[in-house]
């Protein structure tokens, strides 16, 4: 997270001020940022299809992909 994002998402408790070092669950744009990161990381790989937030390798043999 950027310094600005840390300051905006900080919270105060009886134990002091806390700032996130990594993106927590529940932020409005967290899924889009995570998906962009996955897309960039998986760019160029073959036989990879992605579902929202869930990369899954494709099976070569349809028989082995049955659940």
HUHUSUL-V590720 format. One record per residue. N is the residue number from 1. RES is the residue in three letters. D_FIRST is the distance of its C-alpha to the first C-alpha in Angstrom with 2 decimals. Layout:
BEGIN
n=[N	N]
res=[RES	RES]
d_first=[D_FIRST	D_FIRST]
END
This chain:
BEGIN
n=[1	2	3	4	5	6	7	8	9	10	11	12	13	14	15	16	17	18	19	20	21	22	23	24	25	26	27	28	29	30	31	32	33	34	35	36	37	38	39	40	41	42	43	44	45	46	47	48	49	50	51	52	53	54	55	56	57	58	59	60	61	62	63	64	65	66	67]
res=[UNK	UNK	UNK	UNK	UNK	UNK	UNK	UNK	UNK	UNK	UNK	UNK	UNK	UNK	UNK	UNK	UNK	UNK	UNK	UNK	UNK	UNK	UNK	UNK	UNK	UNK	UNK	UNK	UNK	UNK	UNK	UNK	UNK	UNK	UNK	UNK	UNK	UNK	UNK	UNK	UNK	UNK	UNK	UNK	UNK	UNK	UNK	UNK	UNK	UNK	UNK	UNK	UNK	UNK	UNK	UNK	UNK	UNK	UNK	UNK	UNK	UNK	UNK	UNK	UNK	UNK	UNK]
d_first=[0.00	3.76	6.56	8.06	5.95	6.27	9.79	10.58	9.90	11.57	15.04	18.28	20.72	24.05	22.43	20.06	16.67	13.78	10.02	7.73	6.40	5.80	6.27	9.78	12.88	14.25	11.75	13.98	12.23	10.78	14.06	14.13	10.82	12.04	15.46	14.63	13.13	16.39	18.54	17.47	18.01	21.35	22.66	26.19	26.99	30.25	31.29	27.83	27.45	24.42	24.34	21.38	18.92	21.94	23.11	26.78	29.23	32.47	35.72	38.60	41.22	41.20	43.19	40.50	37.84	39.75	38.48]
END
